[in-house]
Amino acid sequence: MIANAVFVATLIFLALGFWLMHALHFLVPWRSLILHTYLKSIAVYAALLFANILGLTIWIERKFFLRDAGRKLKHFDQEIHTGKSELSAEILSRFSDEEEPL
């Protein structure tokens, strides 16, 4: 999930960067002056923007793609404990050993 979120955040960040380069093409003659003066501020802003986009994509993935994860895991757990699953005997024995009460 994290890898997918980083991939999507990178795509969005690059799309915003290309759009911004197109929108600010009139500043090209002063590029060296702007970069020399404001490079640190631009880098900090870009890092914070990427972190926010990454957080947003993780939130969206968790909200929409992991909606029924608890219900699915409960169903899977019930299949394992009833023995009506297609898992190997080794996995079934491992799960049955972990059933000791606390």
N, C-alpha and C positions, 0 to 999 in steps of 0.2 A: 504494500500500500504506500509506503514512504517513497519507494522508487517511482511509482506512477505519479505521485504528487510532485516530486522533484521534476520529473519530465514535463508534466503539464505546466508547472510554474515557470520552467525555463522557456517553454514555447510562448507563454503569455508575455513573459519579460522581454524576450527577443522581439516579439511582435510590437510591443510598446516602444522598444528601442528603435526599431526601423521606422515606425510611424513618427516618432519624435525627430529622428534624423531628417526625414522628409519634410516635416513641418518647420524645422529650424534651419533649412538649407541656406537662408540668407545670412546666417552667422558664420559661414565658412571663412570669409576673409579674416575674422578675428579669432579663429580656432586656437592658435597657439597662445594667444594672450588669455583666453578664457580657460584653457586647460592648465596653463601655468599658474594662474591665480586661484582657480576654484576646483582643482582636481580632487583635493581631499574632501571637500564638501559634496561634490558630485558622487564620489565613491561611497561615502557614508549614506547618502540619500538612496543610491542604487541598491546598496546592501539592505537597508531597511525596507525598501520597496519590495525586493525579492523575498525577504522574510515574511512580509505581510501577504504577498501573493501565495507563498508556500503554505502559510497558515490557513488561508482561505481555501485553497485546494484540498488540504487535509480535512478541514471541516466539512466541505462539500462531499468528499468521498465517504467520510464516516456517516454523514447524515443520510445520503442516498444509497450507497452501496453496501453498508453494513447494517441496514435497517432491521433485517430479520436474522441477524447472526445468532442471537441468543436462542431463538426458537429453533433454528437449524441445529445448533450444537446440542440442545436438549434432546431433540429427536435422534441425533446421532448417538448420544450417550445412552438413550433408552434401547436403541438397536444393539449396542455393544453388550449391555447387561442382560438382555433377554436372549442373546445368542442367535438372533435372526439376522445376522449380518454376513456379508461375504468377506470378512476380514480373515486373515490367516490365523492359525491356531496360536502362533507365537504372540501376536498382538492381543488376542483375546486372553491368553494366560497372563500377560503383563497387566492388563486392565483388571483382571480378577484379583491379582495380588495386591493392587492398590486400594481395594475396597475395605480395608481394615478400619473399624470405627475409631474415632478420636477419643 
